[in-house]
Each structure stands twice: as structure tokens, then as C-alpha cells.
């Protein structure tokens, strides 16, 4: 379920859903098959946040259309409920381009005026944008994450200079591991926007004195011909969860599976009163198959837990038969 939420988050933020109505229908289906009400309500809140953000964006653009040098029309803000979307542990520091850094106080002032008492926390790891990239070949539009944008803007006033890894750390303020991943994404063989002084194949190959520079020969090709204009997406997958939160998600999924197996066993035994182990497992799989297929080990552990806590007991004449205890 949490993986579904992570992918839904990406689609909503990147506005890449093929059909929002089907996305919302999926949330209702999750409720119908017995997913926890709290989890489903958070998914519904995500859709509400997107709709409310659309209205806020329209109002903000109208209010600032004439005093932002056109940036109001170029920026799309998403105000998301922290409880439904993200956790504060996922926030990462980054030095934004001045055009965006100067824009943030205007957004905060506008929001504060409409919702006094509320405070905005900026999750730049969940943001993305389109920048214009110029080199010796042509002029291209690149769809990038905010982290990729921060790295590329380090060359904005010095497009032909070589910058060391240490300089980029100071310029972007990104955490070390995040900066490495961002640079790797910009040096991928298919999208070689940046070049480096030594070959980098893994995240461990970076050194403080490794130098990077803009690939002045970067270009799109079509039918073997170099294109001087074009657009490409470098975002791939937005990094919306940290390593720690992925571990928490896995643990949460396991705990939820345990709970669902226990609930299903109790439901079956309450209805059947007496049942063999084989019949219980068959009915259990039938109930849970639309959510997940429980392993035999998981089923056995939960049966033992329910016996220990007096929800059921073994038949004295047949240890492979269980009896429900009211």
C-alpha cells in the first residue's frame, strides 16, 4: 500500500496521471477491499490538496502577474498536507537559484494572508521544473528535479569553467550522497549533460578534486541528424523517500499483513467454529488473495499467536484441527 502511495505521489506531483478519475476510483477500491480507513482517507486528501492547490495557484498568479517579471506564470505551487503526503525527516537542504529563492517569501506571505496560523515547510526533493540549456550546438529545454537544477545553475554565470566536486558541494549545499546521485543522473550515457575529469561508474568514485564541466557538444539527434532545438526529461523518478523511510515502509507493510492475517483467521473461525489446518489455510488465502498471498510461515506464526492469546485452541484429539474460543 505504501508503495502505491509513493507512486501515486510521483504521478500527482509530476502531473503524469493518465486519468485522475481512474486514480480516484482505485482509492475507493482500496477502501472496498478492507484497507485501513486512515490510509485511504490520506489518499483522498492527496487528491483534495491537488485541487485546492490549483485554485491557490490561479489566485496567486492573478495577484502577482504584474510584479514578478513573468515568474508568477512560470511557477506552479503545490500546498500539500504534511500528514497525508510527506514527513519532515525527508526534507533536505539545497541552495536554490536566486530567481526561486527570492520568490519563496512572496508565496509564504500570500499563503499566510489567506491562512493565518499555518506554516509552510518547503520539500524541494519533491519539486521539479523546466530550464533552458544552451551550449555550442543549440538551445534545449530540460525537465529536471530541483536538485538537478541547483547543480546546473552552478554554471549559469560561468558556462565554460570546470568546477570541483568540493565546489559543487559548497554551491548547492546538497547532502553528499544526494549530490553524488544527482551528478550521476546528469552524466548518464544517454543524457551526458556533464563531463568529468575521471571515469565515474559508482557513487564511490567521486573525490573532492574531481572536476566537472558542461558538455558543449550535447545535442539531440533525429534520423542521424543533429537537432539544434529539443526537449528531454531528466527527472526519471523523483527521490520521494529516504533509505530510512523505505525501511519504515517495509516494516509497516509487514505489520499490516500480520494484522490482516489475524483478522481473517478470527473471522473464519468465528463462522466455522471448528476447522482443520488445511481448510483454514485454503479459506484464508481465498479471503486475502486480492490484497496479498500470505506465506505458510506467516500463517503458522499467527495461528500460534492466536492460540497463545486464547482466540482459538487445538482439538485435544487432533492437533491439526482448531476450535474457536468465544
Secondary structure, DSSP 8 states (H G I E B T S, - for coil): -HHHHHHHHHHHHHT--S-HHHHHHHHHHHHHTT--HHHHHHHHHHHHHHHHHHHHHHHHHHHHTTSSTTHHHH-------TTTS--GGG-------HHHHHHHHHHHHHHHHHSTT------GGG-EEEEEEE-SS-EEEEEEEHHHHHHHGGGTT-TT--EEHHHHHHHH---HHHHHHHHHHHS-GGG--EEESS---SGGG--TT-EEEE-TT--EEETTEEESEEEEE--SS---S-HHHHHHHHHHHHHHHHHHHHHHHHHHHHHHSEEEHHHHHHHHHHHHTTT----HHHHHHHHHHHHHTTSEEEETTEEEEEEE--
